[in-house]
Amino acid sequence: MFLSFNNTFSIYEPGIAYLKWALIGGAAKYEVYNADTNELMKTSDSSTTDWTNVTIKQGVTYNLVVKAIDANGEKIAIPVS
């Protein structure tokens, strides 16, 4: 099962959202997707565990998923706790 993990999503000011997640062992990079459209919105290296999105619209619900990817390009399964 692949899922988002230990995410926090906060809006501190209109139009700007901050997404943060926990480090996952073995991850070479992280990918942030729009869960509704499966659009890849951001790719970051393994040391980056946050993202600031300045293109959100007030009053719109955003469903985001962060996926951890290993050095072979495979998604890392995150155990459900």
VMD Tcl script that draws the C-alpha trace (Angstrom):
set ca {
  {0.00 0.00 0.00}
  {1.30 3.45 -0.89}
  {0.01 6.42 0.98}
  {0.86 9.80 2.30}
  {2.74 9.72 5.58}
  {3.17 12.00 8.57}
  {2.08 15.05 6.61}
  {1.15 18.43 7.93}
  {-0.54 20.96 5.70}
  {-0.89 24.48 6.97}
  {-2.01 27.80 5.58}
  {-0.46 30.75 7.35}
  {-1.45 33.43 4.88}
  {-3.89 33.64 1.98}
  {-2.68 31.90 -1.18}
  {0.31 30.14 0.41}
  {0.33 26.59 1.77}
  {3.14 24.78 3.57}
  {3.39 20.99 3.33}
  {5.83 19.07 5.55}
  {6.52 15.33 5.90}
  {8.83 12.99 7.83}
  {12.04 11.53 6.40}
  {11.68 7.96 5.13}
  {14.72 5.66 5.24}
  {15.90 4.58 1.79}
  {14.21 7.47 -0.03}
  {16.28 9.04 -2.81}
  {13.56 11.57 -3.58}
  {9.98 12.53 -2.79}
  {7.16 13.28 -5.19}
  {4.12 15.39 -4.34}
  {0.97 14.60 -6.32}
  {-2.49 16.07 -6.58}
  {-4.43 13.02 -5.34}
  {-7.51 13.96 -7.35}
  {-5.81 14.29 -10.77}
  {-2.58 12.30 -10.17}
  {-0.68 15.36 -11.45}
  {2.96 15.46 -10.30}
  {3.30 18.84 -8.62}
  {6.79 18.70 -7.09}
  {9.87 16.47 -6.98}
  {12.45 17.00 -4.26}
  {15.63 15.26 -3.17}
  {15.81 13.05 -0.10}
  {16.97 15.87 2.18}
  {13.95 18.08 1.47}
  {10.86 17.30 3.53}
  {8.78 20.37 2.91}
  {7.22 22.38 0.13}
  {5.73 25.84 -0.11}
  {3.00 26.18 -2.71}
  {2.11 29.75 -3.58}
  {-0.48 28.93 -6.24}
  {-3.39 27.74 -4.11}
  {-6.78 29.37 -4.18}
  {-8.73 30.23 -1.07}
  {-11.82 28.08 -0.53}
  {-10.53 25.21 -2.71}
  {-9.81 21.80 -1.13}
  {-6.47 20.27 -2.16}
  {-5.83 16.55 -1.66}
  {-2.07 15.97 -1.84}
  {-0.08 12.75 -1.59}
  {3.65 12.51 -0.92}
  {5.40 9.41 -2.30}
  {8.89 8.26 -1.29}
  {10.98 6.92 -4.20}
  {14.16 4.82 -3.79}
  {17.38 5.03 -5.85}
  {15.98 2.47 -8.35}
  {12.91 4.61 -9.02}
  {10.60 2.29 -7.06}
  {7.95 3.62 -4.69}
  {8.65 2.78 -1.06}
  {5.74 1.14 0.72}
  {4.99 2.98 3.94}
  {3.60 0.68 6.62}
  {0.26 1.71 8.07}
  {0.62 2.23 11.81}
}
mol new
graphics top color blue
foreach p $ca { graphics top sphere $p radius 0.5 }
foreach p [lrange $ca 0 end-1] q [lrange $ca 1 end] { graphics top cylinder $p $q radius 0.2 }
display resetview
